[in-house]
Amino acid sequence: MLRDSAVQGDVFDGRMTMAAALFTFLAIEAFANDLGPRVAPAAWEDERAFFAKGRYQGTLGKLRYIGAELGVPIDTSRRPYQTLRDLRKRRDDLAHARTEIVDEVVYYRTPAELGTIAPAIHRFGDDRFLHRAMVDAEDLCDRLQAAVQEDLGQGTIVSPRAFRGMLMHQTGSILEQPGPMGGV
């Protein structure tokens, strides 16, 4: 929905797409941190230290670790992994932004003719990349989710699809039914 809003808005300046791309990466990170303790509790006991360095560093390292634990091959030389690596780099560029020096000669007759120069950070808001990142994130995470469901059973992992069925993870009780039938 955020992606649709970004693409269909009256004025497309990349901010909504940038937000959607960032949330895509955050969803991948949350996904890894949800499945990881179920698959390899020992690694997640001190997760920050375990994934801070070495072969399985960072969020993408967590995905690779989960894949290795489940026997799900992740080819790091091609999609979907390469797209997620680019998404992580773009996220890092956004989160750890630096001042950008632009040295460009601009010719104009009046100041009204001056346009703006898009900063490099706007590449994070590229719609085609966002679409590919969302498709690839879902592809890789779906494979891991299905493997975890097969390994742990449907009682622990309800849906074989990642990022779907989030209501099934919620719990609660209805204490009183509102409206005419419930008497409120």
Salt bridges, closest charged atoms under 4 A:
ASP13 OD2 - ARG15 NH2 2.49
ASP34 OD1 - ARG38 NH2 3.17
GLU47 OE2 - LYS62 NZ 2.31
ASP75 OD2 - ARG78 NH1 3.73
ASP86 OD1 - ARG90 NE 3.39
ASP92 OD2 - ARG88 NE 3.66
ASP92 OD1 - ARG91 NH1 2.75
ASP93 OD2 - LYS89 NZ 3.05
ASP93 OD2 - ARG123 NH2 2.81
GLU113 OE2 - ARG109 NE 2.99
ASP127 OD1 - ARG3 NE 3.59
ASP136 OD1 - ARG79 NH2 2.72
GLU138 OE2 - ARG161 NH2 3.25
GLU138 OE2 - ARG164 NH2 2.54
ASP142 OD2 - ARG161 NE 2.75
